[in-house]
C-alpha cells in the first residue's frame, strides 16, 4: 500500500506530510487525503514512488544507492 511506504519515508527523513505532498505531488494535502482513504491513480502512485526513490538516491541512501566515481 502506498500510504505505508509514504509513512515510512516520512519517519525515515523526518519530513512533514505537507512538505512531502508539495514536493512529490504538488498538493500539500496529498498525504492527509491518503490517510482519509483517498486512492491515487496508478500514474500518480508511480510518480510518488519515483519521487521517493529519487530522493533517497540523491541523498545516497536506500536501495538506489550507487557508488560515487572519483577520478
Biopython code that builds the backbone (N, CA, C, O; Angstrom):
import numpy as np
from Bio.PDB.StructureBuilder import StructureBuilder

atoms = [
    (1, "UNK", "N", (0.835, -1.190, 0.000)),
    (1, "UNK", "CA", (0.000, 0.000, 0.000)),
    (1, "UNK", "C", (0.877, 1.250, 0.000)),
    (1, "UNK", "O", (1.876, 1.314, 0.717)),
    (2, "UNK", "N", (0.508, 2.225, -0.792)),
    (2, "UNK", "CA", (1.302, 3.435, -0.943)),
    (2, "UNK", "C", (1.430, 4.208, 0.368)),
    (2, "UNK", "O", (2.520, 4.677, 0.698)),
    (3, "UNK", "N", (0.352, 4.346, 1.111)),
    (3, "UNK", "CA", (0.402, 5.147, 2.331)),
    (3, "UNK", "C", (1.410, 4.586, 3.326)),
    (3, "UNK", "O", (2.069, 5.353, 4.028)),
    (4, "UNK", "N", (1.542, 3.281, 3.400)),
    (4, "UNK", "CA", (2.530, 2.683, 4.308)),
    (4, "UNK", "C", (3.945, 3.064, 3.897)),
    (4, "UNK", "O", (4.779, 3.387, 4.744)),
    (5, "UNK", "N", (4.212, 3.027, 2.605)),
    (5, "UNK", "CA", (5.537, 3.416, 2.110)),
    (5, "UNK", "C", (5.816, 4.884, 2.396)),
    (5, "UNK", "O", (6.930, 5.254, 2.768)),
    (6, "UNK", "N", (4.805, 5.707, 2.222)),
    (6, "UNK", "CA", (4.971, 7.140, 2.476)),
    (6, "UNK", "C", (5.208, 7.385, 3.965)),
    (6, "UNK", "O", (6.088, 8.164, 4.331)),
    (7, "UNK", "N", (4.438, 6.734, 4.818)),
    (7, "UNK", "CA", (4.598, 6.926, 6.266)),
    (7, "UNK", "C", (6.017, 6.529, 6.702)),
    (7, "UNK", "O", (6.630, 7.220, 7.515)),
    (8, "UNK", "N", (6.526, 5.444, 6.174)),
    (8, "UNK", "CA", (7.894, 5.017, 6.498)),
    (8, "UNK", "C", (8.899, 6.055, 5.994)),
    (8, "UNK", "O", (9.850, 6.396, 6.697)),
    (9, "UNK", "N", (8.686, 6.552, 4.780)),
    (9, "UNK", "CA", (9.555, 7.578, 4.199)),
    (9, "UNK", "C", (9.556, 8.826, 5.082)),
    (9, "UNK", "O", (10.615, 9.391, 5.353)),
    (10, "UNK", "N", (8.383, 9.256, 5.530)),
    (10, "UNK", "CA", (8.270, 10.454, 6.365)),
    (10, "UNK", "C", (9.036, 10.287, 7.678)),
    (10, "UNK", "O", (9.731, 11.203, 8.118)),
    (11, "UNK", "N", (8.905, 9.113, 8.301)),
    (11, "UNK", "CA", (9.635, 8.858, 9.550)),
    (11, "UNK", "C", (11.145, 8.826, 9.315)),
    (11, "UNK", "O", (11.911, 9.420, 10.073)),
    (12, "UNK", "N", (11.559, 8.138, 8.272)),
    (12, "UNK", "CA", (12.987, 7.995, 7.970)),
    (12, "UNK", "C", (13.641, 9.348, 7.725)),
    (12, "UNK", "O", (14.750, 9.599, 8.195)),
    (13, "UNK", "N", (12.960, 10.214, 6.995)),
    (13, "UNK", "CA", (13.543, 11.502, 6.603)),
    (13, "UNK", "C", (13.055, 12.658, 7.460)),
    (13, "UNK", "O", (13.371, 13.816, 7.189)),
    (14, "UNK", "N", (12.279, 12.342, 8.500)),
    (14, "UNK", "CA", (11.754, 13.369, 9.404)),
    (14, "UNK", "C", (11.148, 14.532, 8.621)),
    (14, "UNK", "O", (11.456, 15.699, 8.865)),
    (15, "UNK", "N", (10.275, 14.181, 7.670)),
    (15, "UNK", "CA", (9.671, 15.165, 6.789)),
    (15, "UNK", "C", (8.187, 15.311, 7.129)),
    (15, "UNK", "O", (7.487, 14.310, 7.280)),
    (16, "UNK", "N", (7.710, 16.534, 7.251)),
    (16, "UNK", "CA", (6.283, 16.734, 7.495)),
    (16, "UNK", "C", (5.457, 16.286, 6.282)),
    (16, "UNK", "O", (5.919, 16.405, 5.147)),
    (17, "UNK", "N", (4.255, 15.779, 6.507)),
    (17, "UNK", "CA", (3.438, 15.302, 5.382)),
    (17, "UNK", "C", (3.090, 16.391, 4.372)),
    (17, "UNK", "O", (2.978, 16.110, 3.179)),
    (18, "UNK", "N", (2.919, 17.619, 4.828)),
    (18, "UNK", "CA", (2.581, 18.687, 3.882)),
    (18, "UNK", "C", (3.758, 19.003, 2.963)),
    (18, "UNK", "O", (3.558, 19.294, 1.784)),
    (19, "UNK", "N", (4.974, 18.949, 3.484)),
    (19, "UNK", "CA", (6.148, 19.182, 2.644)),
    (19, "UNK", "C", (6.284, 18.066, 1.611)),
    (19, "UNK", "O", (6.558, 18.322, 0.438)),
    (20, "UNK", "N", (6.090, 16.824, 2.061)),
    (20, "UNK", "CA", (6.143, 15.700, 1.133)),
    (20, "UNK", "C", (5.125, 15.892, 0.016)),
    (20, "UNK", "O", (5.444, 15.725, -1.161)),
    (21, "UNK", "N", (3.913, 16.241, 0.387)),
    (21, "UNK", "CA", (2.860, 16.446, -0.606)),
    (21, "UNK", "C", (3.206, 17.518, -1.614)),
    (21, "UNK", "O", (2.973, 17.353, -2.811)),
    (22, "UNK", "N", (3.766, 18.628, -1.130)),
    (22, "UNK", "CA", (4.151, 19.708, -2.043)),
    (22, "UNK", "C", (5.242, 19.247, -3.002)),
    (22, "UNK", "O", (5.168, 19.514, -4.201)),
    (23, "UNK", "N", (6.261, 18.551, -2.475)),
    (23, "UNK", "CA", (7.383, 18.122, -3.308)),
    (23, "UNK", "C", (7.010, 16.997, -4.271)),
    (23, "UNK", "O", (7.385, 17.028, -5.443)),
    (24, "UNK", "N", (6.279, 16.014, -3.780)),
    (24, "UNK", "CA", (6.017, 14.813, -4.570)),
    (24, "UNK", "C", (4.799, 14.924, -5.476)),
    (24, "UNK", "O", (4.792, 14.364, -6.572)),
    (25, "UNK", "N", (3.770, 15.637, -5.033)),
    (25, "UNK", "CA", (2.509, 15.655, -5.782)),
    (25, "UNK", "C", (2.002, 17.055, -6.084)),
    (25, "UNK", "O", (0.943, 17.215, -6.692)),
    (26, "UNK", "N", (2.750, 18.072, -5.663)),
    (26, "UNK", "CA", (2.313, 19.462, -5.806)),
    (26, "UNK", "C", (0.945, 19.678, -5.147)),
    (26, "UNK", "O", (0.126, 20.468, -5.617)),
    (27, "UNK", "N", (0.723, 18.943, -4.034)),
    (27, "UNK", "CA", (-0.528, 19.011, -3.289)),
    (27, "UNK", "C", (-0.212, 18.827, -1.806)),
    (27, "UNK", "O", (0.020, 17.700, -1.367)),
    (28, "UNK", "N", (-0.197, 19.913, -1.025)),
    (28, "UNK", "CA", (0.166, 19.779, 0.387)),
    (28, "UNK", "C", (-0.779, 18.887, 1.190)),
    (28, "UNK", "O", (-0.410, 18.427, 2.271)),
    (29, "UNK", "N", (-1.980, 18.633, 0.692)),
    (29, "UNK", "CA", (-2.944, 17.774, 1.407)),
    (29, "UNK", "C", (-2.873, 16.321, 0.947)),
    (29, "UNK", "O", (-3.661, 15.497, 1.412)),
    (30, "UNK", "N", (-1.959, 15.991, 0.056)),
    (30, "UNK", "CA", (-1.899, 14.651, -0.524)),
    (30, "UNK", "C", (-1.849, 13.553, 0.534)),
    (30, "UNK", "O", (-2.673, 12.639, 0.510)),
    (31, "UNK", "N", (-0.896, 13.629, 1.462)),
    (31, "UNK", "CA", (-0.750, 12.586, 2.485)),
    (31, "UNK", "C", (-1.969, 12.576, 3.403)),
    (31, "UNK", "O", (-2.468, 11.510, 3.765)),
    (32, "UNK", "N", (-2.443, 13.750, 3.776)),
    (32, "UNK", "CA", (-3.616, 13.822, 4.652)),
    (32, "UNK", "C", (-4.832, 13.177, 3.983)),
    (32, "UNK", "O", (-5.608, 12.477, 4.633)),
    (33, "UNK", "N", (-4.990, 13.421, 2.679)),
    (33, "UNK", "CA", (-6.096, 12.802, 1.941)),
    (33, "UNK", "C", (-5.929, 11.286, 1.864)),
    (33, "UNK", "O", (-6.912, 10.555, 1.982)),
    (34, "UNK", "N", (-4.694, 10.800, 1.667)),
    (34, "UNK", "CA", (-4.461, 9.358, 1.647)),
    (34, "UNK", "C", (-4.834, 8.738, 2.989)),
    (34, "UNK", "O", (-5.425, 7.659, 3.044)),
    (35, "UNK", "N", (-4.485, 9.429, 4.064)),
    (35, "UNK", "CA", (-4.827, 8.939, 5.400)),
    (35, "UNK", "C", (-6.341, 8.850, 5.599)),
    (35, "UNK", "O", (-6.821, 8.037, 6.389)),
    (36, "UNK", "N", (-7.079, 9.678, 4.886)),
    (36, "UNK", "CA", (-8.539, 9.681, 4.986)),
    (36, "UNK", "C", (-9.194, 8.731, 3.979)),
    (36, "UNK", "O", (-10.421, 8.669, 3.894)),
    (37, "UNK", "N", (-8.375, 7.988, 3.213)),
    (37, "UNK", "CA", (-8.928, 6.992, 2.308)),
    (37, "UNK", "C", (-8.813, 7.283, 0.832)),
    (37, "UNK", "O", (-9.284, 6.485, 0.023)),
    (38, "UNK", "N", (-8.211, 8.383, 0.446)),
    (38, "UNK", "CA", (-8.048, 8.705, -0.975)),
    (38, "UNK", "C", (-7.251, 7.600, -1.665)),
    (38, "UNK", "O", (-6.263, 7.107, -1.121)),
    (39, "UNK", "N", (-7.679, 7.221, -2.845)),
    (39, "UNK", "CA", (-6.997, 6.213, -3.649)),
    (39, "UNK", "C", (-6.399, 6.907, -4.880)),
    (39, "UNK", "O", (-7.145, 7.347, -5.755)),
    (40, "UNK", "N", (-5.085, 7.010, -4.959)),
    (40, "UNK", "CA", (-4.481, 7.679, -6.124)),
    (40, "UNK", "C", (-4.557, 6.804, -7.373)),
    (40, "UNK", "O", (-4.647, 5.579, -7.286)),
    (41, "UNK", "N", (-4.519, 7.443, -8.511)),
    (41, "UNK", "CA", (-4.472, 6.723, -9.785)),
    (41, "UNK", "C", (-3.116, 6.040, -9.906)),
    (41, "UNK", "O", (-2.163, 6.401, -9.214)),
    (42, "UNK", "N", (-3.041, 5.069, -10.775)),
    (42, "UNK", "CA", (-1.795, 4.299, -10.914)),
    (42, "UNK", "C", (-0.634, 5.185, -11.369)),
    (42, "UNK", "O", (0.496, 4.997, -10.918)),
    (43, "UNK", "N", (-0.892, 6.136, -12.244)),
    (43, "UNK", "CA", (0.158, 7.042, -12.693)),
    (43, "UNK", "C", (0.666, 7.926, -11.571)),
    (43, "UNK", "O", (1.865, 8.186, -11.471)),
    (44, "UNK", "N", (-0.239, 8.384, -10.732)),
    (44, "UNK", "CA", (0.140, 9.201, -9.580)),
    (44, "UNK", "C", (0.961, 8.375, -8.606)),
    (44, "UNK", "O", (1.968, 8.849, -8.080)),
    (45, "UNK", "N", (0.537, 7.151, -8.366)),
    (45, "UNK", "CA", (1.278, 6.281, -7.454)),
    (45, "UNK", "C", (2.689, 6.024, -7.981)),
    (45, "UNK", "O", (3.650, 6.043, -7.212)),
    (46, "UNK", "N", (2.817, 5.788, -9.269)),
    (46, "UNK", "CA", (4.142, 5.553, -9.856)),
    (46, "UNK", "C", (5.022, 6.793, -9.710)),
    (46, "UNK", "O", (6.211, 6.682, -9.410)),
    (47, "UNK", "N", (4.438, 7.971, -9.921)),
    (47, "UNK", "CA", (5.198, 9.217, -9.795)),
    (47, "UNK", "C", (5.665, 9.432, -8.358)),
    (47, "UNK", "O", (6.791, 9.876, -8.135)),
    (48, "UNK", "N", (4.813, 9.124, -7.385)),
    (48, "UNK", "CA", (5.150, 9.291, -5.969)),
    (48, "UNK", "C", (6.261, 8.324, -5.578)),
    (48, "UNK", "O", (7.215, 8.706, -4.900)),
    (49, "UNK", "N", (6.134, 7.063, -6.010)),
    (49, "UNK", "CA", (7.183, 6.078, -5.710)),
    (49, "UNK", "C", (8.500, 6.482, -6.363)),
    (49, "UNK", "O", (9.567, 6.296, -5.779)),
    (50, "UNK", "N", (8.429, 7.030, -7.563)),
    (50, "UNK", "CA", (9.623, 7.521, -8.240)),
    (50, "UNK", "C", (10.268, 8.679, -7.487)),
    (50, "UNK", "O", (11.493, 8.773, -7.406)),
    (51, "UNK", "N", (9.435, 9.557, -6.939)),
    (51, "UNK", "CA", (9.960, 10.667, -6.143)),
    (51, "UNK", "C", (10.721, 10.144, -4.929)),
    (51, "UNK", "O", (11.822, 10.610, -4.634)),
    (52, "UNK", "N", (10.137, 9.176, -4.225)),
    (52, "UNK", "CA", (10.781, 8.647, -3.022)),
    (52, "UNK", "C", (12.104, 7.959, -3.368)),
    (52, "UNK", "O", (13.096, 8.132, -2.661)),
    (53, "UNK", "N", (12.121, 7.189, -4.442)),
    (53, "UNK", "CA", (13.349, 6.514, -4.867)),
    (53, "UNK", "C", (14.404, 7.533, -5.269)),
    (53, "UNK", "O", (15.568, 7.407, -4.891)),
    (54, "UNK", "N", (14.006, 8.532, -6.026)),
    (54, "UNK", "CA", (14.939, 9.569, -6.455)),
    (54, "UNK", "C", (15.478, 10.392, -5.300)),
    (54, "UNK", "O", (16.654, 10.756, -5.289)),
    (55, "UNK", "N", (14.625, 10.687, -4.330)),
    (55, "UNK", "CA", (15.039, 11.453, -3.155)),
    (55, "UNK", "C", (16.119, 10.695, -2.389)),
    (55, "UNK", "O", (17.132, 11.271, -1.991)),
    (56, "UNK", "N", (15.894, 9.395, -2.188)),
    (56, "UNK", "CA", (16.861, 8.583, -1.454)),
    (56, "UNK", "C", (18.146, 8.407, -2.255)),
    (56, "UNK", "O", (19.235, 8.387, -1.681)),
    (57, "UNK", "N", (18.030, 8.282, -3.564)),
    (57, "UNK", "CA", (19.221, 8.148, -4.400)),
    (57, "UNK", "C", (20.053, 9.428, -4.355)),
    (57, "UNK", "O", (21.282, 9.377, -4.301)),
    (58, "UNK", "N", (19.374, 10.577, -4.378)),
    (58, "UNK", "CA", (20.081, 11.850, -4.334)),
    (58, "UNK", "C", (20.804, 12.054, -3.006)),
    (58, "UNK", "O", (21.836, 12.723, -2.949)),
    (59, "UNK", "N", (20.260, 11.476, -1.947)),
    (59, "UNK", "CA", (20.894, 11.586, -0.633)),
    (59, "UNK", "C", (21.886, 10.465, -0.381)),
    (59, "UNK", "O", (22.552, 10.435, 0.654)),
    (60, "UNK", "N", (21.983, 9.538, -1.337)),
    (60, "UNK", "CA", (22.909, 8.426, -1.194)),
    (60, "UNK", "C", (22.426, 7.382, -0.221)),
    (60, "UNK", "O", (23.230, 6.777, 0.488)),
    (61, "UNK", "N", (21.110, 7.155, -0.170)),
    (61, "UNK", "CA", (20.517, 6.207, 0.768)),
    (61, "UNK", "C", (19.700, 5.177, 0.015)),
    (61, "UNK", "O", (19.464, 5.306, -1.186)),
    (62, "UNK", "N", (19.280, 4.170, 0.724)),
    (62, "UNK", "CA", (18.315, 3.209, 0.219)),
    (62, "UNK", "C", (18.825, 2.306, -0.869)),
    (62, "UNK", "O", (20.021, 2.282, -1.160)),
    (63, "UNK", "N", (17.896, 1.541, -1.490)),
    (63, "UNK", "CA", (18.275, 0.534, -2.477)),
    (63, "UNK", "C", (18.839, 1.131, -3.761)),
    (63, "UNK", "O", (19.535, 0.438, -4.502)),
    (64, "UNK", "N", (18.553, 2.408, -4.043)),
    (64, "UNK", "CA", (19.049, 3.015, -5.257)),
    (64, "UNK", "C", (20.432, 3.610, -5.092)),
    (64, "UNK", "O", (20.914, 4.321, -5.974)),
    (65, "UNK", "N", (21.075, 3.326, -3.970)),
    (65, "UNK", "CA", (22.386, 3.882, -3.678)),
    (65, "UNK", "C", (23.430, 3.360, -4.673)),
    (65, "UNK", "O", (23.510, 2.163, -4.947)),
    (66, "UNK", "N", (24.217, 4.288, -5.199)),
    (66, "UNK", "CA", (25.258, 3.919, -6.135)),
    (66, "UNK", "C", (26.592, 4.447, -5.620)),
    (66, "UNK", "O", (26.643, 5.461, -4.924)),
    (67, "UNK", "N", (27.650, 3.762, -5.963)),
    (67, "UNK", "CA", (28.971, 4.209, -5.540)),
    (67, "UNK", "C", (29.385, 5.413, -6.394)),
    (67, "UNK", "O", (29.198, 5.432, -7.611)),
    (68, "UNK", "N", (29.939, 6.392, -5.732)),
    (68, "UNK", "CA", (30.408, 7.587, -6.435)),
    (68, "UNK", "C", (31.745, 7.288, -7.083)),
    (68, "UNK", "O", (32.601, 6.629, -6.492)),
    (69, "UNK", "N", (31.918, 7.776, -8.300)),
    (69, "UNK", "CA", (33.178, 7.587, -9.004)),
    (69, "UNK", "C", (34.005, 8.865, -8.869)),
    (69, "UNK", "O", (33.575, 9.942, -9.282)),
    (70, "UNK", "N", (35.157, 8.734, -8.306)),
    (70, "UNK", "CA", (36.060, 9.872, -8.151)),
    (70, "UNK", "C", (37.226, 9.643, -9.085)),
    (70, "UNK", "O", (37.866, 8.592, -9.046)),
    (71, "UNK", "N", (37.496, 10.595, -9.900)),
    (71, "UNK", "CA", (38.603, 10.315, -10.793)),
    (71, "UNK", "C", (39.001, 11.405, -11.615)),
    (71, "UNK", "O", (39.932, 11.271, -12.408)),
]
sb = StructureBuilder()
sb.init_structure("model")
sb.init_model(0)
sb.init_chain("A")
sb.init_seg("    ")
for serial, (resi, resn, name, xyz) in enumerate(atoms, 1):
    if name == "N":
        sb.init_residue(resn, " ", resi, " ")
    sb.init_atom(name, np.array(xyz, "f"), 0.0, 1.0, " ", f" {name:<3s}", serial, name[0])
structure = sb.get_structure()
